[in-house]
Amino acid sequence: MARRIVPFLVIFVVFAGFAGTLYFLYQKSRQPQIAFETIRPTRMSIVGKAIAPGSIVPRNQVEIKPRVPGVVEELYVSPGQRVEVGQKIAKIRIIPDVVTLNSAEARLRAAKVSLSSAGKEYNRIKKLSEKRLVAQSDFARAELDYELAKLEVGAARSNLELVREGSVADSAKVSNIATSTVEGTVVQLPVKRGTSVIEANTFNAGTTVAVVADMTDMLFKGHVDESEVGKLSTGMNVIVSVGAMDQHFEGKLEYIAPEGTDKEGTIEFEIWAAIRLKPEQMLRSNYSATAEIVLDRRTGVIAIPESIVEFEQSQAFVQVQVAPNTFDRRVVKLGLSDGLNVQVLEGVGLLDSLKRKAAAIPVR
């Protein structure tokens, strides 16, 4: 009996496995239904903007240079300090050139010798003049030579002091004191005591001992892409966002570069915008900032997400639902875009359901 049942069991198992395999392959070959998410157009305001990255800088920033070469002996200011026109910035200790110093010392010695000789001659002529033994013209000539010799000694002594110290005693003429040429705030102090400096001359720009800027008059300087610069014009309102402060400042576009610059294969144009600061507001130099320039504004228009728009051969399409899970490709005419949403001029209405691109839910 058992021998008769075993063959039937083997045949049953084989047929059951075969049937299961066919069912599995059938299930795998079935196309799953996909239910797409849809979205409807909405009415909203679209604002077209040009975005320009850049930084905040003072409009007026001046580098203070020394008038003589030497070594910084003393600094009278510190960064952040406000200074007036003519206020002392630094004192320069002059390291005189040996040749120039020797020449100045020799000039003084020669002037003293000339003064001594002229003095003796003057005294001799004066005594003879008192006895009326010489002409009055000879006395006048001796007196003139004596006065000129005294002036030469004074000039030689002043020259020697200028070579050694950079200033003349009992004189307001001081060349070894660097002073501020503008009113403002010290934003940089790149030198320290003991730093060697050179004066500005024909052959070099000189060493900067301080940078003074007017921090009440600030500019935004940034760059815009060549595709947007044609839409800009001076006088446009600008919103400047300073990320480090999480604040927004109003401004007005006042300069657009007439020539672009190549930056990594992209042509960019520099722009400047004057920032309007309230009395309680303060900006620091070189803050990173972003400017938003409003190019156009449309209120109460039909708009859709720009991500669901398909482009082909300079035409725009959207997928419009005509039945459950059935969509028809329709041409649309687009208007203003803000980068996220775009205005629809023709093609769809508020009651149309549009397919999202990347939102599909498989249904078994």
Buried (B, 14 or more C-beta within 10 A) or exposed (E): EEEEEEEEEEEEEEEEEEEEEEEEEEEEEEEEEEEBEBBEBEEBEBBBBBBBEBBBBBBBBBBBBBBBBBBBEEBBBEEEEEBEEEBBBBBBBBEBEEEEEEBBBEBBEEBBEBBEEBBEBBEEBBEBBEEEEBEEEEBEBBBEBBEEBBEBBEEBBBBBBBBBBBBBEEEEEBBBBBBBBBBBBBBBBEBEEEBEBBBBEEEEEBBBBBBBBBBBEBBBBBBBBEEBBEEBEEEBEBBBBBEEBEEEBBBEBBEBBEEBEEEEEEBBBBBBBBBEBEEEEEBBBEBEBBBBBEBEEBEEBBBBBBEBBEEEEEEBBBBBBEEEEEBEEBEBEBBBBBEEBBBBEEBBEEEBBBBBEEEEEEEE
